[in-house]
Amino acid sequence: MAAPGGCWPAKDRPRAVPSLTRQRSAAASGIVLVLRFGAGAVLNYGLGVVLAWMLTPSQFGSVSVLQNVQFLCSALLSAGFPWALTGIIAQADARLGVDAAYRAALVGNLGVGALLALIFVGAQIARGVVPGASVATVAVIAATIAMTAVSTTLQGGLHGERRFDGLGFMQTTGIGVKVALTLMLVSLVQLRIGGAAIGFLGGAVVATAVGVWALRDQLPRPGPMAWRATTSRALSMAIATSAVSLILTTDVVALSLIGQRHGVSAGDIAVYQAAAVLARAPYFAAEALSSAVFPFIAKAETAASVRSWFLAAFRWVPLALVPLQLILLVTPETALALFFPASYERGADLLRILAVGTLGLLSAEMLLKTLYARGLTASLARRVPIALAVQAVALGVAVPRWGTVGAAVAFAVGSWTGAIVLGHLFVSHYGASWPSRRLAMRYPLALVPLVIMLAAADVVPELPALAVIVVGLALYAVTAVRARLVRDEDVTRVLTFLRRLRPKRGAAQA
């Protein structure tokens, strides 16, 4: 196992055709998952942008609620049994008990999926959670939830086995099919909400098929199930992880359930969703980073090693994710104008608030994965719901008074509450590690060129503004490397990875 920032083992070097069953080190898996995030983000966010142009604001608002319902169910189904399975596999020294954990996780998550499907159908009948959804669309959504229960469990197995190529291919393929099918049905067949629902189901089916293939040598035959060990671990983790997932999605659902009774229209929800699409992209990048180091944190033997692995992933937050959020804070109008129709530009203030909240939530998510990897599930189950409760109270108070702005503020408050609570728990167990004064001074200096270019982008038309933003990011990257904020081995590793994606002809023929 390579140490954080260490050399790249020869067995982890990329090949022309990645094997879905091979294991990777932390360095290689981090790049694989971040590249997977990049591909998935382009597809997912591209879908959101295209639908915003194809649909009326009212239709896009309804589809946005559908997307958040599906994401929430997927997050809830990923929270318990899949992460329990990941932890059991990562910490196991032998296959003894792993097969029983696989069986328990699959059956248990199917039960959770069935329960969520029933809850959704009941809520849709009683309150109309997804505006304008037909009976057939509701049935498709329920089927997607059930299929997602299987696919998320398979993702947990691939994660624990460190088969990150298979995990990345499974997720990217599922997203690609979802996007292609949704766009085809919405544009050619003129299905609106129903087309999006069918697209989500198609993506879940394909992702499940890929997951089964990638785990074909590990999936057990029928036999005994480790109910006690798997369920107890899943329950504790589900409480904490579900709370973080609810913080991420509850604001949009609350706008539909609460806001519609206080003057919030589907068009307002559409504007909010457009801002959320841009603001929350870094969260998923942070999720990829924390997932990459999870198996290695689980096997760390000392507190110093745990802290080192965590910082190996978290240091990319200020280095790569904060600069991206600065774009949304300094020039939100330009960001919205580049991706969405003019009617969505009124979401600029929402975008600023949501960007601040996202930084808190991605910090909380990375801390959560680290602490869970160390088995602190009971402490997490007690603390993380505090942040969700804070957000729920804020939503109940703020949405009736301030509508979408109130929802954005509630999201930011809940997110930073979670980051503070989990940060305190992490420090109490593993201590704090602060950068040197010299390094801390280099960071804001590296950001100066970017901030200047962003300020300039805010006063020029959209297309020139995009070029100015790109130049600002390039200047920041060069400055960060020259200021030694980015390690030489990081630059070398990325360049090596990119070069090896283009193998020599002889190697390919072999």
C-alpha positions in Angstrom: 0.0 0.0 0.0 1.4 3.3 -1.0 1.7 6.1 1.6 -0.1 9.4 1.0 1.7 11.2 -1.8 4.0 8.3 -2.3 5.2 6.6 -5.5 2.8 5.0 -7.9 3.1 1.2 -7.9 3.7 -0.4 -11.3 0.6 -2.5 -10.9 -1.5 0.6 -10.7 -0.3 2.2 -13.9 -3.2 2.7 -16.4 -3.6 0.4 -19.3 -5.1 0.8 -22.7 -8.3 -1.1 -21.6 -9.0 -0.8 -17.9 -9.9 -4.1 -16.1 -13.1 -3.8 -14.1 -11.8 -6.3 -11.6 -8.3 -4.9 -10.7 -7.4 -3.2 -7.5 -5.8 0.2 -7.2 -3.7 2.2 -4.7 -4.9 5.4 -3.1 -3.0 7.6 -5.6 -4.3 5.8 -8.7 -7.8 5.4 -7.3 -8.0 9.1 -6.4 -7.3 10.0 -10.0 -9.7 7.4 -11.4 -12.6 8.6 -9.1 -11.9 12.3 -9.8 -11.9 11.6 -13.6 -15.1 9.6 -13.1 -16.5 12.6 -11.3 -15.5 14.8 -14.1 -17.2 12.7 -16.7 -20.3 12.2 -14.5 -20.4 16.0 -13.7 -20.2 16.9 -17.4 -23.1 14.5 -18.2 -25.3 15.3 -15.2 -24.8 19.0 -15.3 -25.0 19.0 -19.0 -28.4 17.3 -18.7 -29.6 19.9 -16.3 -28.5 22.7 -18.5 -30.0 21.2 -21.7 -33.3 20.5 -19.9 -33.4 24.1 -18.7 -33.3 25.2 -22.3 -35.7 22.6 -23.6 -38.4 22.9 -21.0 -40.5 25.8 -19.7 -39.5 27.0 -16.2 -42.6 25.3 -14.8 -41.7 22.0 -16.4 -38.1 22.3 -15.4 -39.1 23.0 -11.8 -41.1 19.7 -11.8 -38.3 17.7 -13.3 -35.9 19.3 -10.7 -38.1 18.0 -7.9 -38.0 14.6 -9.5 -34.2 14.7 -9.8 -33.9 15.6 -6.1 -36.3 12.9 -5.1 -34.3 10.3 -7.0 -31.0 11.7 -5.7 -32.3 11.6 -2.1 -33.4 8.0 -2.5 -30.1 7.0 -4.0 -28.2 8.8 -1.2 -30.4 7.0 1.4 -29.8 3.7 -0.2 -26.1 4.3 -0.3 -25.9 5.4 3.3 -26.3 2.1 5.2 -25.8 -1.3 3.8 -23.4 -0.3 1.0 -21.1 1.5 3.3 -21.3 -1.3 5.9 -20.3 -3.7 3.1 -17.4 -1.4 2.1 -16.1 -1.2 5.7 -16.4 -5.0 6.2 -14.5 -5.8 3.0 -11.8 -3.1 3.6 -11.1 -4.3 7.1 -11.3 -8.1 6.4 -8.0 -10.0 6.4 -9.7 -13.0 4.7 -12.9 -13.9 2.9 -14.4 -15.4 6.0 -17.6 -13.6 6.7 -17.4 -11.4 3.6 -19.7 -13.5 1.5 -22.3 -13.5 4.3 -22.0 -9.7 4.5 -22.6 -9.5 0.7 -25.8 -11.5 1.1 -27.1 -9.5 4.0 -26.3 -6.1 2.3 -28.1 -7.1 -0.9 -31.2 -8.4 0.9 -31.3 -5.6 3.5 -30.9 -2.8 0.9 -33.7 -4.3 -1.2 -35.9 -4.1 1.8 -34.9 -0.4 2.4 -35.6 0.3 -1.3 -39.1 -1.2 -1.1 -39.9 0.9 2.0 -38.7 4.1 0.3 -40.7 3.3 -2.8 -43.9 2.9 -0.7 -43.2 6.1 1.2 -42.7 8.0 -2.1 -46.0 6.6 -3.6 -47.9 7.5 -0.4 -46.4 11.0 -0.3 -47.1 11.6 -4.0 -50.8 10.5 -3.5 -51.2 12.7 -0.4 -49.1 15.8 -1.2 -48.1 15.7 -4.9 -44.4 15.8 -4.2 -43.5 15.8 -7.9 -45.9 18.3 -9.6 -47.7 16.9 -12.6 -46.4 13.3 -12.4 -48.8 10.8 -13.9 -49.6 7.4 -12.4 -47.3 5.7 -14.9 -44.5 8.1 -14.0 -44.9 7.4 -10.3 -44.7 3.6 -11.0 -41.5 4.2 -13.0 -40.0 6.2 -10.2 -40.8 3.4 -7.7 -39.2 0.8 -9.9 -36.1 3.0 -10.2 -35.8 3.2 -6.4 -35.9 -0.6 -6.2 -33.2 -1.0 -8.9 -31.1 1.7 -7.2 -31.1 -0.5 -4.0 -29.3 -3.2 -5.9 -26.9 -0.9 -7.8 -25.8 1.0 -4.7 -25.0 -2.2 -2.9 -22.8 -3.3 -5.8 -21.0 0.0 -5.6 -20.3 -0.6 -2.0 -18.8 -4.0 -2.9 -16.6 -2.5 -5.6 -15.5 0.2 -3.3 -14.5 -2.2 -0.5 -12.7 -4.5 -3.0 -10.8 -1.3 -4.3 -12.0 -2.0 -7.8 -12.1 1.6 -8.7 -12.0 1.1 -12.4 -15.1 -1.0 -12.2 -16.8 1.5 -9.8 -16.0 4.4 -12.1 -17.1 2.6 -15.3 -20.3 1.5 -13.6 -21.3 5.0 -12.4 -20.2 6.7 -15.6 -22.0 4.2 -17.9 -25.2 4.5 -15.8 -25.1 8.3 -16.0 -24.4 8.2 -19.7 -27.4 6.0 -20.5 -29.6 8.1 -18.2 -28.7 11.3 -20.0 -29.0 9.9 -23.5 -32.3 8.2 -22.8 -33.8 11.2 -21.1 -32.8 13.6 -23.8 -34.2 11.3 -26.5 -37.5 10.9 -24.8 -37.9 14.5 -23.9 -36.9 15.9 -27.3 -38.0 13.3 -29.8 -41.0 11.6 -28.1 -42.1 14.8 -26.3 -42.3 13.1 -22.9 -41.5 15.6 -20.2 -41.5 14.4 -16.6 -42.2 10.8 -17.8 -39.2 10.9 -20.1 -36.9 11.9 -17.3 -38.3 9.2 -15.1 -37.7 6.5 -17.7 -34.2 7.8 -18.3 -33.4 7.4 -14.7 -34.7 3.9 -14.7 -32.6 3.0 -17.8 -29.5 4.3 -16.2 -30.1 2.3 -13.0 -30.6 -0.9 -14.9 -27.4 -0.5 -16.9 -25.4 0.5 -13.9 -26.6 -2.6 -12.1 -25.6 -4.9 -15.0 -22.1 -3.4 -15.1 -21.8 -3.8 -11.4 -22.7 -7.5 -11.5 -20.1 -8.0 -14.3 -17.4 -6.2 -12.4 -18.0 -8.3 -9.2 -18.8 -11.6 -11.0 -15.9 -13.4 -9.2 -16.9 -12.1 -5.8 -20.7 -12.2 -5.6 -21.6 -15.2 -3.4 -24.1 -18.0 -4.1 -27.1 -18.4 -1.7 -26.0 -19.1 1.8 -26.0 -17.7 5.4 -26.2 -14.0 6.0 -24.3 -11.9 8.5 -27.4 -10.0 9.7 -26.2 -8.9 13.1 -22.8 -7.6 12.1 -24.0 -6.0 8.8 -27.2 -4.5 10.1 -25.8 -2.9 13.2 -23.0 -1.3 11.3 -25.4 -0.2 8.5 -27.9 1.3 10.9 -25.4 3.5 12.6 -23.9 4.7 9.3 -27.3 5.2 7.7 -28.3 7.7 10.4 -25.2 9.8 9.9 -24.9 9.6 6.1 -28.6 10.0 5.5 -28.5 13.2 7.5 -25.8 14.6 5.2 -27.7 13.5 2.1 -30.9 15.1 3.5 -29.0 18.4 4.1 -28.1 18.3 0.4 -31.6 17.7 -1.0 -34.1 18.8 1.6 -34.1 22.4 0.6 -35.5 21.7 -2.9 -38.1 19.3 -1.6 -39.1 21.7 1.1 -39.6 24.4 -1.5 -42.1 22.1 -3.2 -43.8 20.9 0.0 -43.8 24.1 2.0 -43.0 26.9 -0.4 -45.9 26.2 -2.8 -48.3 27.2 0.1 -46.4 30.5 0.5 -46.2 31.7 -3.0 -43.1 29.7 -4.3 -43.9 28.6 -7.9 -42.4 25.8 -9.9 -40.6 28.5 -11.8 -39.0 29.8 -8.6 -37.9 26.2 -7.8 -36.4 26.0 -11.3 -34.3 29.1 -10.7 -33.2 27.6 -7.3 -32.3 24.3 -8.9 -30.2 26.1 -11.6 -28.2 27.8 -8.9 -27.9 24.6 -6.9 -26.6 22.7 -10.0 -23.6 25.1 -10.3 -23.0 25.6 -6.5 -22.9 21.9 -5.5 -20.6 20.5 -8.2 -17.5 20.7 -5.9 -19.4 18.5 -3.3 -19.3 15.5 -5.6 -15.6 16.1 -6.4 -14.9 16.0 -2.6 -17.0 12.9 -2.3 -14.7 11.2 -4.9 -11.6 12.2 -3.0 -12.9 10.9 0.3 -14.1 7.7 -1.3 -10.6 7.1 -2.8 -8.8 7.2 0.6 -11.6 5.4 2.6 -10.2 1.8 2.4 -6.8 3.1 3.4 -8.0 5.1 6.4 -9.9 2.0 7.5 -6.6 0.1 7.6 -4.5 2.9 9.2 -2.7 1.8 12.3 -2.0 5.1 14.1 -3.8 8.4 14.7 -1.0 10.1 12.8 -1.6 7.9 9.8 -5.3 8.6 9.9 -4.7 12.3 9.9 -2.1 12.0 7.1 -4.5 10.1 4.9 -7.3 12.6 5.6 -5.1 15.5 4.8 -3.9 13.8 1.6 -7.5 14.2 0.3 -8.6 17.3 2.1 -5.8 19.5 0.9 -7.4 19.6 -2.5 -10.3 21.5 -1.1 -8.4 24.8 -0.7 -6.2 24.0 -3.7 -8.8 23.1 -6.3 -12.4 23.4 -5.0 -12.2 26.8 -3.3 -11.0 28.5 -6.5 -13.9 27.1 -8.4 -16.3 28.4 -5.7 -14.7 31.8 -6.0 -16.0 32.0 -9.5 -19.6 31.6 -8.2 -19.0 34.1 -5.4 -17.4 36.9 -7.4 -19.3 36.6 -10.7 -22.4 34.5 -10.3 -24.3 36.4 -13.0 -21.7 35.3 -15.5 -21.8 31.7 -14.4 -25.5 31.5 -14.8 -25.6 33.3 -18.1 -23.0 30.9 -19.5 -25.1 27.8 -18.8 -28.8 28.9 -18.5 -31.3 31.0 -20.3 -31.7 34.7 -19.3 -34.7 34.0 -17.1 -32.4 32.1 -14.6 -30.0 35.0 -14.0 -32.1 36.2 -11.1 -30.6 33.3 -9.1 -27.3 35.1 -8.7 -27.8 35.8 -5.0 -29.0 32.3 -4.4 -25.8 31.0 -6.1 -23.6 32.9 -3.7 -25.3 31.6 -0.6 -25.4 28.0 -1.9 -21.7 28.2 -2.8 -20.8 29.1 0.7 -23.0 26.3 2.1 -21.5 23.8 -0.3 -18.0 24.4 1.2 -19.4 23.5 4.6 -21.1 20.4 3.4 -18.2 19.0 1.4 -16.0 19.4 4.5 -18.6 17.6 6.6 -18.8 14.8 4.0 -15.1 14.2 4.0 -14.9 14.2 7.8 -17.9 11.8 7.9 -16.2 9.3 5.6 -13.0 9.4 7.6 -14.6 9.0 11.0 -16.8 6.2 9.7 -13.8 4.4 8.3 -12.4 4.4 11.9 -15.6 2.8 13.2 -17.0 5.9 15.1 -20.5 5.1 13.9 -22.2 5.7 17.2 -20.6 9.1 17.7 -21.6 10.0 14.1 -25.2 8.8 14.6 -25.5 11.2 17.6 -23.9 14.2 16.1 -24.8 14.5 12.4 -28.5 14.7 12.9 -27.9 17.9 14.9 -27.0 19.6 11.7 -30.1 18.2 9.9 -32.3 19.4 12.8 -30.8 22.9 12.6 -31.5 23.0 8.8 -35.1 21.7 9.2 -35.9 24.3 11.8 -34.3 27.0 9.6 -36.3 25.8 6.6 -39.6 25.9 8.6 -38.9 29.4 9.7 -37.2 30.9 6.6 -39.0 29.4 3.6 -42.5 30.8 4.5 -40.9 34.3 5.0 -38.2 34.5 2.3 -38.9 31.7 -0.1 -35.9 30.5 -2.1 -33.5 32.8 -0.3 -34.6 31.4 3.0 -34.1 27.8 1.7 -30.5 28.7 0.6 -29.7 30.3 4.0 -31.1 27.2 5.7 -28.9 24.9 3.6 -25.8 27.0 4.4 -26.6 27.0 8.2 -27.2 23.2 8.3 -24.1 22.5 6.2 -21.7 24.5 8.4 -23.2 23.1 11.5 -22.3 19.7 10.3 -18.8 20.7 9.4 -18.2 22.3 12.8 -19.7 19.3 14.7 -17.7 16.7 12.8 -14.5 18.8 12.8 -14.6 18.9 16.6 -15.1 15.1 16.7 -12.2 14.5 14.3 -9.8 16.8 16.3 -10.8 15.3 19.6 -9.7 11.8 18.3 -6.9 12.5 15.9 -5.6 16.0 16.7 -5.2 19.0 14.4 -2.5 19.6 11.8 -2.0 23.2 10.7 0.1 24.4 7.7 3.2 26.4 8.3 2.9 30.2 8.4 5.0 30.5 5.2 2.7 28.1 3.4 -0.4 29.8 4.7 0.8 33.1 3.4 1.5 31.7 -0.1 -2.1 30.5 -0.5 -3.9 33.9 -0.6 -1.1 35.3 -2.8 -1.7 32.6 -5.3 -5.4 33.5 -5.4 -4.8 37.2 -6.2 -4.5 36.8 -10.0 -7.7 34.7 -10.0 -9.7 37.2 -8.0 -8.5 40.1 -10.3 -9.5 38.2 -13.4 -12.9 37.3 -11.9 -13.5 40.9 -11.1 -12.7 41.8 -14.7 -15.0 39.0 -16.0 -17.9 40.5 -14.0 -17.9 43.6 -16.2 -17.5 42.2 -19.7 -20.0 40.2 -21.9 -20.6 36.5 -21.4 -18.3 34.9 -24.0 -15.3 37.2 -23.3 -16.0 36.6 -19.6 -15.5 32.9 -20.1 -12.1 33.4 -21.6 -11.1 35.8 -18.8 -12.2 33.1 -16.2 -10.2 30.4 -18.0 -7.1 32.7 -18.0 -7.6 33.4 -14.3 -7.7 29.7 -13.5 -4.6 29.1 -15.5 -2.8 31.9 -13.8 -3.8 30.5 -10.4 -2.7 27.0 -11.4 0.8 28.3 -12.5 1.1 30.4 -9.4 0.1 27.5 -7.1 2.7 25.2 -8.6 5.4 27.9 -8.5 4.6 28.7 -4.9 5.0 25.0 -4.0 1.4 24.7 -2.9 1.1 21.7 -5.3 3.7 19.0 -4.7 6.0 18.0 -7.5 5.0 14.4 -7.2 1.3 15.4 -7.7 2.2 17.1 -11.0 4.3 14.2 -12.1 1.7 11.7 -11.2 -1.0 13.5 -13.2 1.2 13.9 -16.2 2.2 10.3 -16.1 -1.4 9.2 -15.8 -2.4 11.2 -18.8 0.6 10.0 -20.9 -0.2 6.4 -20.1 -3.8 6.8 -21.3 -2.2 7.0 -24.7 -0.2 3.7 -24.9 2.3 2.9 -27.5 0.9 1.0 -30.6 3.1 -2.0 -29.8 1.7 -2.3 -26.3 -1.8 -2.0 -27.5 -1.3 -4.7 -30.1 0.3 -7.0 -27.4 
